Amino acid sequence: MDAFQRKCDLEGKTYTEIEVYSEILGKKSGYVRGLGRTVKPSPSSTLTTQSSDLQHQLAKARDEIEAMRAAREKDLQELAKKQAEMEATL
């Protein structure tokens, strides 16, 4: 902890008590180690990364749905064509 304080002094930065605990003890989803669940860690780039991943998955799912719709439409057109041919032979 002393090394961290010296580092902060050299850099001229000030940290809150929670930021110090987070920096020294590390973060864990849902709480800051050493302070329990009542103290939430500051938002991190993890949320941005998760959001980006979810957006990518959503775009991929939409593309798959569109491809399935196109395939279904093609199948329906083929069935309608076959039905017309069968009715013509009767």
DSSP file (Angstrom, degrees, kcal/mol; ACC not computed):
  #  RESIDUE AA STRUCTURE BP1 BP2  ACC     N-H-->O    O-->H-N    N-H-->O    O-->H-N    TCO  KAPPA ALPHA  PHI   PSI    X-CA   Y-CA   Z-CA
    1    1 A M     >        0   0    0      0, 0.0     4,-2.2     0, 0.0     5,-0.1   0.000 360.0 360.0 360.0 -36.5    0.0    0.0    0.0
    2    2 A D  H  >  +     0   0    0      1,-0.2     4,-2.5     2,-0.2     5,-0.2   0.897 360.0  52.4 -63.4 -39.3    2.9    2.3    0.7
    3    3 A A  H  > S+     0   0    0      1,-0.2     4,-2.3     2,-0.2    -1,-0.2   0.893 108.7  50.4 -63.9 -38.6    4.3    1.7   -2.7
    4    4 A F  H  > S+     0   0    0      2,-0.2     4,-2.4     1,-0.2    -1,-0.2   0.903 109.6  50.4 -65.5 -40.7    1.0    2.6   -4.2
    5    5 A Q  H  X S+     0   0    0     -4,-2.2     4,-2.4     2,-0.2    -2,-0.2   0.908 110.9  48.9 -63.8 -41.7    0.9    5.8   -2.2
    6    6 A R  H  X S+     0   0    0     -4,-2.5     4,-2.6     2,-0.2    -2,-0.2   0.911 110.4  51.5 -63.5 -41.1    4.4    6.7   -3.4
    7    7 A K  H  X S+     0   0    0     -4,-2.3     4,-2.1     1,-0.2    -2,-0.2   0.917 110.7  47.9 -61.5 -43.8    3.4    6.0   -7.0
    8    8 A C  H  X>S+     0   0    0     -4,-2.4     5,-1.8     2,-0.2     4,-1.3   0.896 111.2  50.9 -63.5 -40.9    0.3    8.2   -6.6
    9    9 A D  H  <5S+     0   0    0     -4,-2.4    -2,-0.2     2,-0.2    -1,-0.2   0.907 110.7  48.6 -63.9 -42.1    2.4   11.0   -5.1
   10   10 A L  H  <5S+     0   0    0     -4,-2.6    -1,-0.2     1,-0.2    -2,-0.2   0.892 115.7  43.5 -65.0 -39.6    5.0   10.8   -7.9
   11   11 A E  H  <5S-     0   0    0     -4,-2.1    -1,-0.2    -5,-0.2    -2,-0.2   0.634 107.4-127.2 -80.8 -14.5    2.2   10.9  -10.6
   12   12 A G  T  <5 +     0   0    0     -4,-1.3     2,-0.3     1,-0.3    -3,-0.2   0.737  61.6 139.2  75.2  22.1    0.4   13.7   -8.7
   13   13 A K      < -     0   0    0     -5,-1.8     2,-0.4    -6,-0.2    -1,-0.3  -0.698  41.2-150.9 -99.1 151.4   -2.9   11.7   -8.7
   14   14 A T        -     0   0    0     -2,-0.3     2,-0.3    -3,-0.1    -5,-0.0  -0.969  12.2-166.8-120.3 140.9   -5.4   11.4   -5.9
   15   15 A Y        -     0   0    0     -2,-0.4     2,-0.1     3,-0.0    -7,-0.0  -0.913  20.6-119.3-124.0 149.6   -7.6    8.4   -5.4
   16   16 A T     >  -     0   0    0     -2,-0.3     4,-2.1     1,-0.1     5,-0.2  -0.372  37.4-104.2 -76.2 167.3  -10.6    7.8   -3.3
   17   17 A E  H  > S+     0   0    0      1,-0.2     4,-2.4     2,-0.2     5,-0.2   0.894 123.2  51.5 -59.9 -40.4  -10.5    5.1   -0.7
   18   18 A I  H  > S+     0   0    0      1,-0.2     4,-2.6     2,-0.2    -1,-0.2   0.903 108.2  50.9 -65.4 -41.0  -12.6    2.8   -2.8
   19   19 A E  H  > S+     0   0    0      2,-0.2     4,-2.4     1,-0.2    -1,-0.2   0.868 109.2  52.0 -64.4 -35.7  -10.3    3.3   -5.8
   20   20 A V  H  X S+     0   0    0     -4,-2.1     4,-2.6     2,-0.2     5,-0.3   0.945 110.8  46.7 -65.2 -47.9   -7.3    2.4   -3.7
   21   21 A Y  H  X>S+     0   0    0     -4,-2.4     4,-2.9     1,-0.2     5,-0.6   0.919 113.5  49.6 -58.8 -43.5   -8.9   -0.8   -2.5
   22   22 A S  H  X5S+     0   0    0     -4,-2.6     4,-1.4     1,-0.2    -1,-0.2   0.906 112.7  46.7 -62.4 -41.9   -9.8   -1.6   -6.1
   23   23 A E  H  <5S+     0   0    0     -4,-2.4    -2,-0.2    -5,-0.2    -1,-0.2   0.912 121.5  35.3 -67.9 -43.2   -6.3   -1.0   -7.3
   24   24 A I  H  <5S+     0   0    0     -4,-2.6    -2,-0.2    -5,-0.2    -3,-0.2   0.935 129.8  29.6 -79.2 -48.1   -4.6   -2.9   -4.6
   25   25 A L  H  <5S-     0   0    0     -4,-2.9    -3,-0.2    -5,-0.3    -2,-0.2   0.674 106.5-128.0 -90.4 -17.3   -7.0   -5.8   -4.0
   26   26 A G     << -     0   0    0     -4,-1.4     7,-0.9    -5,-0.6     2,-0.3  -0.066  22.9 -79.5  90.4 165.0   -8.4   -6.0   -7.5
   27   27 A K  E     -A   32   0A   0      5,-0.1     2,-0.4    -4,-0.1     5,-0.2  -0.746  35.0-172.8-105.0 152.3  -12.0   -6.0   -8.7
   28   28 A K  E >   -A   31   0A   0      3,-1.3     3,-2.2    -2,-0.3    -2,-0.0  -0.992  43.5 -85.3-140.9 141.6  -14.4   -8.9   -8.8
   29   29 A S  T 3  S+     0   0    0     -2,-0.4     3,-0.0     1,-0.3    11,-0.0  -0.199 111.7  11.4 -52.0 124.6  -17.8   -8.8  -10.4
   30   30 A G  T 3  S+     0   0    0     11,-0.1     2,-0.3     8,-0.0    -1,-0.3   0.156 125.9  26.9  97.3 -18.5  -20.4   -7.3   -8.0
   31   31 A Y  E <  S-A   28   0A   0     -3,-2.2    -3,-1.3     9,-0.1     2,-0.5  -0.993  75.6-103.7-164.6 166.1  -18.2   -5.9   -5.3
   32   32 A V  E >>  -AB  27  36A   0      7,-1.1     3,-2.2     4,-1.0     4,-1.0  -0.873  48.2-111.3 -96.5 126.7  -14.8   -4.5   -4.4
   33   33 A R  T 34 S+     0   0    0     -7,-0.9    -8,-0.2    -2,-0.5    -7,-0.1  -0.309 102.7  21.7 -59.1 134.5  -12.7   -7.1   -2.5
   34   34 A G  T 34 S+     0   0    0     -9,-0.1    -1,-0.3     1,-0.0   -12,-0.0   0.179 119.3  62.7  94.3 -17.8  -12.2   -6.1    1.1
   35   35 A L  T <4 S-     0   0    0     -3,-2.2     3,-0.4     1,-0.2     4,-0.2   0.484  95.4-136.5-116.5  -7.5  -15.3   -3.9    1.2
   36   36 A G  B ><  -B   32   0A   0     -4,-1.0    -4,-1.0     1,-0.2     3,-0.7  -0.237  40.6 -49.1  84.5-172.0  -18.0   -6.4    0.5
   37   37 A R  T 3  S+     0   0    0      1,-0.2    -1,-0.2    -6,-0.2    -4,-0.0   0.650 119.5  73.5 -78.0 -17.2  -21.1   -6.3   -1.7
   38   38 A T  T 3  S+     0   0    0     -3,-0.4     2,-0.6     1,-0.1    -1,-0.2   0.749  89.6  65.2 -73.1 -20.8  -22.4   -3.0   -0.6
   39   39 A V  S <  S-     0   0    0     -3,-0.7    -7,-1.1    -4,-0.2    -4,-0.1  -0.902  76.1-154.0-105.6 118.5  -19.7   -1.1   -2.5
   40   40 A K        -     0   0    0     -2,-0.6    -9,-0.1    -9,-0.2   -11,-0.1  -0.697  19.6-116.7 -90.3 140.5  -19.9   -1.5   -6.3
   41   41 A P        -     0   0    0      0, 0.0     3,-0.1     0, 0.0    -1,-0.1  -0.329  40.6 -90.3 -69.4 158.9  -16.8   -1.1   -8.3
   42   42 A S        -     0   0    0      1,-0.1     0, 0.0    -2,-0.0     0, 0.0  -0.360  55.0 -88.1 -66.5 150.7  -16.6    1.7  -10.8
   43   43 A P        -     0   0    0      0, 0.0     2,-0.2     0, 0.0    -1,-0.1  -0.266  53.0-166.1 -59.2 145.4  -17.8    0.9  -14.3
   44   44 A S    >>  -     0   0    0     -3,-0.1     3,-1.0     1,-0.0     4,-0.7  -0.679  39.6 -91.8-126.6-179.3  -15.1   -0.5  -16.5
   45   45 A S  H 3> S+     0   0    0      1,-0.2     4,-2.6    -2,-0.2     5,-0.2   0.611 110.4  83.2 -70.2 -10.3  -14.5   -1.3  -20.1
   46   46 A T  H 3> S+     0   0    0      1,-0.2     4,-2.8     2,-0.2    -1,-0.2   0.899  89.2  51.0 -59.9 -40.5  -15.9   -4.8  -19.5
   47   47 A L  H <> S+     0   0    0     -3,-1.0     4,-2.6     2,-0.2    -1,-0.2   0.904 110.0  49.1 -64.2 -40.6  -19.5   -3.4  -19.9
   48   48 A T  H  X S+     0   0    0     -4,-0.7     4,-2.4     2,-0.2    -2,-0.2   0.910 112.3  48.5 -64.3 -41.8  -18.5   -1.8  -23.2
   49   49 A T  H  X S+     0   0    0     -4,-2.6     4,-2.5     2,-0.2    -2,-0.2   0.918 112.3  48.3 -64.7 -43.8  -17.0   -5.0  -24.4
   50   50 A Q  H  X S+     0   0    0     -4,-2.8     4,-2.6     2,-0.2    -2,-0.2   0.908 111.6  50.2 -62.9 -41.9  -20.0   -7.0  -23.3
   51   51 A S  H  X S+     0   0    0     -4,-2.6     4,-2.3     2,-0.2    -2,-0.2   0.911 110.9  48.9 -62.4 -43.0  -22.3   -4.5  -25.1
   52   52 A S  H  X S+     0   0    0     -4,-2.4     4,-2.1     2,-0.2    -2,-0.2   0.910 111.3  49.8 -63.5 -42.7  -20.3   -4.7  -28.2
   53   53 A D  H  X S+     0   0    0     -4,-2.5     4,-2.5     1,-0.2    -2,-0.2   0.909 110.9  49.6 -62.6 -42.5  -20.3   -8.5  -28.1
   54   54 A L  H  X S+     0   0    0     -4,-2.6     4,-2.5     2,-0.2    -2,-0.2   0.893 109.6  51.0 -64.6 -39.4  -24.1   -8.5  -27.6
   55   55 A Q  H  X S+     0   0    0     -4,-2.3     4,-2.3     2,-0.2    -1,-0.2   0.895 110.6  49.7 -64.2 -39.0  -24.6   -6.2  -30.6
   56   56 A H  H  X S+     0   0    0     -4,-2.1     4,-2.3     2,-0.2    -2,-0.2   0.919 111.5  48.1 -64.5 -43.8  -22.4   -8.4  -32.7
   57   57 A Q  H  X S+     0   0    0     -4,-2.5     4,-2.5     2,-0.2    -2,-0.2   0.891 111.1  51.4 -63.6 -39.3  -24.5  -11.5  -31.7
   58   58 A L  H  X S+     0   0    0     -4,-2.5     4,-2.4     2,-0.2    -2,-0.2   0.922 110.1  48.2 -63.9 -44.7  -27.7   -9.6  -32.4
   59   59 A A  H  X S+     0   0    0     -4,-2.3     4,-2.2     1,-0.2    -2,-0.2   0.901 112.2  49.9 -62.1 -40.9  -26.5   -8.6  -35.9
   60   60 A K  H  X S+     0   0    0     -4,-2.3     4,-2.3     2,-0.2    -2,-0.2   0.914 110.7  49.3 -64.7 -42.9  -25.5  -12.2  -36.5
   61   61 A A  H  X S+     0   0    0     -4,-2.5     4,-2.4     1,-0.2    -2,-0.2   0.896 110.0  51.4 -64.2 -39.9  -28.8  -13.6  -35.4
   62   62 A R  H  X S+     0   0    0     -4,-2.4     4,-2.4     2,-0.2    -1,-0.2   0.902 109.4  50.3 -63.5 -40.6  -30.7  -11.0  -37.6
   63   63 A D  H  X S+     0   0    0     -4,-2.2     4,-2.3     2,-0.2    -2,-0.2   0.911 110.6  49.5 -62.7 -42.3  -28.6  -12.1  -40.6
   64   64 A E  H  X S+     0   0    0     -4,-2.3     4,-2.4     2,-0.2    -2,-0.2   0.909 110.5  50.3 -63.1 -42.1  -29.4  -15.8  -39.8
   65   65 A I  H  X S+     0   0    0     -4,-2.4     4,-2.4     2,-0.2    -2,-0.2   0.919 110.6  49.4 -62.0 -43.8  -33.1  -15.0  -39.6
   66   66 A E  H  X S+     0   0    0     -4,-2.4     4,-2.3     1,-0.2    -1,-0.2   0.898 110.7  49.9 -63.6 -40.7  -33.0  -13.1  -42.9
   67   67 A A  H  X S+     0   0    0     -4,-2.3     4,-2.3     2,-0.2    -1,-0.2   0.900 110.8  50.0 -64.2 -40.3  -31.3  -16.1  -44.5
   68   68 A M  H  X S+     0   0    0     -4,-2.4     4,-2.5     2,-0.2    -2,-0.2   0.895 110.1  50.7 -65.7 -39.4  -33.9  -18.5  -43.1
   69   69 A R  H  X S+     0   0    0     -4,-2.4     4,-2.5     2,-0.2    -2,-0.2   0.917 110.4  49.2 -63.0 -43.2  -36.7  -16.2  -44.4
   70   70 A A  H  X S+     0   0    0     -4,-2.3     4,-2.2     2,-0.2    -2,-0.2   0.912 112.1  48.1 -63.3 -42.5  -35.1  -16.1  -47.9
   71   71 A A  H  X S+     0   0    0     -4,-2.3     4,-2.4     2,-0.2    -2,-0.2   0.902 112.1  49.8 -64.7 -40.8  -34.8  -19.9  -47.9
   72   72 A R  H  X S+     0   0    0     -4,-2.5     4,-2.5     2,-0.2    -2,-0.2   0.909 110.2  50.1 -64.6 -41.7  -38.4  -20.4  -46.8
   73   73 A E  H  X S+     0   0    0     -4,-2.5     4,-2.2     2,-0.2    -2,-0.2   0.906 110.5  50.1 -62.8 -42.0  -39.6  -18.0  -49.5
   74   74 A K  H  X S+     0   0    0     -4,-2.2     4,-2.2     2,-0.2    -2,-0.2   0.923 110.7  49.5 -62.2 -44.4  -37.7  -19.9  -52.1
   75   75 A D  H  X S+     0   0    0     -4,-2.4     4,-2.5     1,-0.2    -2,-0.2   0.902 109.9  51.3 -61.4 -41.8  -39.1  -23.2  -50.8
   76   76 A L  H  X S+     0   0    0     -4,-2.5     4,-2.4     1,-0.2    -1,-0.2   0.893 109.4  50.1 -63.7 -39.6  -42.6  -21.8  -51.0
   77   77 A Q  H  X S+     0   0    0     -4,-2.2     4,-2.1     2,-0.2    -1,-0.2   0.906 111.0  49.1 -65.1 -41.1  -42.1  -20.6  -54.5
   78   78 A E  H  X S+     0   0    0     -4,-2.2     4,-2.5     2,-0.2    -2,-0.2   0.909 111.8  49.0 -64.1 -41.9  -40.9  -24.1  -55.6
   79   79 A L  H  X S+     0   0    0     -4,-2.5     4,-2.6     2,-0.2    -2,-0.2   0.903 110.5  50.4 -64.8 -40.6  -43.9  -25.8  -53.9
   80   80 A A  H  X S+     0   0    0     -4,-2.4     4,-2.2     2,-0.2    -1,-0.2   0.898 111.0  49.5 -64.2 -39.1  -46.3  -23.4  -55.6
   81   81 A K  H  X S+     0   0    0     -4,-2.1     4,-2.2     2,-0.2    -2,-0.2   0.926 112.0  47.4 -64.7 -45.2  -44.6  -24.2  -59.0
   82   82 A K  H  X S+     0   0    0     -4,-2.5     4,-2.4     1,-0.2    -2,-0.2   0.893 111.3  51.9 -63.1 -39.9  -44.8  -27.9  -58.3
   83   83 A Q  H  X S+     0   0    0     -4,-2.6     4,-2.5     2,-0.2    -1,-0.2   0.913 109.3  49.4 -63.7 -42.3  -48.5  -27.6  -57.3
   84   84 A A  H  X S+     0   0    0     -4,-2.2     4,-1.8     1,-0.2    -1,-0.2   0.893 111.2  50.1 -63.5 -40.3  -49.3  -25.6  -60.5
   85   85 A E  H  X S+     0   0    0     -4,-2.2     4,-1.5     2,-0.2    -2,-0.2   0.907 111.5  48.0 -64.8 -41.5  -47.5  -28.3  -62.6
   86   86 A M  H  X S+     0   0    0     -4,-2.4     4,-1.0     1,-0.2    -2,-0.2   0.893 111.3  50.0 -66.9 -40.2  -49.5  -31.1  -60.8
   87   87 A E  H  < S+     0   0    0     -4,-2.5    -1,-0.2     1,-0.2     3,-0.2   0.851 108.1  54.4 -66.2 -33.1  -52.8  -29.3  -61.3
   88   88 A A  H  < S+     0   0    0     -4,-1.8    -1,-0.2     1,-0.2    -2,-0.2   0.842 106.0  51.9 -69.2 -33.4  -52.0  -28.8  -65.0
   89   89 A T  H  <        0   0    0     -4,-1.5    -1,-0.2     1,-0.3    -2,-0.2   0.726 360.0 360.0 -76.9 -20.0  -51.4  -32.5  -65.5
   90   90 A L     <        0   0    0     -4,-1.0    -1,-0.3    -3,-0.2    -2,-0.2   0.470 360.0 360.0 -81.5 360.0  -54.8  -33.3  -63.9
